[in-house]
Every structure is written in structure tokens, then in C-alpha cells.
Amino acid sequence: MTFLGVAAKVVVGPLSGAFAGAWAAQGIAKRNAGVQRRLEELRATNAAISTTLSILSTCVALKRQHVLPMKTNYDAQKEELARSPGGPRR
């Protein structure tokens, strides 16, 4: 083999291997970035759902503790007024 042939083997082989390795590493990095982006989106969505459920739970508790007794009391007073001898005034 000539000097150029040996030099080509010594230089071209490692360069092509380094290029292929860098190319594969870049592909892996891009894929991991996409996975990370989707994971962050999923976490943000889960946080939004959790916040929504917390707000809904608070509203239901408010209705049970305050609104429902007020409505029951109102209905009882309205019924009592309707049964009174004078009836409801208009």
C-alpha cells in the first residue's frame, strides 16, 4: 500500500466514525428534548386538572355548608307563609 492509502485509512475511518457518532448523538438529543417537552406539558396539564378539581371541591363544600341550608330555610319559611291564615302578601 502506498502512503496515501494508509493515510486515507488512518484519517478517513476515524473521521467517518466520529461523524456518524456525532450524528447519532444529535438525533438522540433531539428525541430526548421532545420527550422532555411532552413531559413538561403533561405535568402542566396535571397541575391544571388538580387546581380545577380543588376549586370544584371548594364550590361543592360551599354549597353543602352554606347555600343548601339557606335554601332549605327559605323553602320552609315560604311554605309556612303559604299555610298562614293571611296567606302570602303580594
C-alpha positions in Angstrom: 0.0 0.0 0.0 1.1 3.5 -0.7 1.5 6.2 1.8 -1.7 7.9 0.6 -3.7 4.7 1.0 -2.5 4.2 4.6 -3.1 7.8 5.4 -6.6 7.6 3.9 -7.4 4.6 6.1 -6.0 6.2 9.2 -7.7 9.6 8.6 -11.0 8.7 6.8 -12.0 5.8 9.0 -11.9 7.7 12.3 -13.4 10.8 10.8 -16.4 8.9 9.4 -16.8 7.1 12.7 -16.7 10.4 14.6 -19.2 12.0 12.1 -21.6 9.0 12.5 -21.3 9.1 16.3 -22.0 12.9 16.4 -24.9 12.5 14.0 -26.4 9.7 16.2 -25.9 11.7 19.4 -27.6 14.7 17.8 -30.6 12.6 16.9 -30.8 11.2 20.4 -30.5 14.7 21.9 -33.4 15.9 19.7 -35.5 12.9 20.7 -34.8 13.5 24.4 -35.7 17.2 24.0 -39.0 16.2 22.5 -39.7 13.8 25.3 -38.8 16.4 27.9 -41.1 19.0 26.2 -44.0 16.5 26.3 -43.3 15.6 29.9 -43.4 19.3 30.9 -46.7 19.7 29.0 -48.1 16.7 30.8 -47.0 17.9 34.2 -48.5 21.4 33.5 -51.8 19.7 32.4 -51.9 17.6 35.5 -51.3 20.7 37.7 -54.2 22.5 35.9 -56.5 19.5 36.4 -55.6 19.3 40.0 -56.2 23.0 40.5 -59.6 22.7 38.8 -60.6 19.8 41.0 -59.6 21.7 44.1 -61.7 24.7 43.0 -64.7 22.4 42.2 -64.3 20.7 45.6 -64.4 24.1 47.3 -67.5 25.1 45.5 -69.3 21.9 46.4 -68.3 22.3 50.0 -69.6 25.9 50.0 -72.9 24.7 48.6 -73.3 22.0 51.2 -72.3 24.1 54.1 -73.9 27.4 53.3 -76.2 27.5 50.3 -78.1 24.3 50.9 -79.1 25.2 54.5 -80.1 28.7 53.3 -82.3 27.3 50.5 -83.9 24.8 52.9 -84.6 27.5 55.4 -86.1 29.7 52.7 -88.3 26.9 51.4 -89.5 26.2 54.9 -90.4 29.8 55.6 -92.1 30.1 52.2 -94.2 27.0 53.0 -95.0 28.4 56.4 -96.1 31.7 54.9 -98.3 29.9 52.4 -100.0 28.0 55.2 -100.6 31.0 57.4 -104.2 32.3 57.7 -103.5 35.6 55.8 -101.5 33.9 53.1 -98.7 35.5 51.3 -98.9 39.2 50.6 -98.3 40.4 47.1 
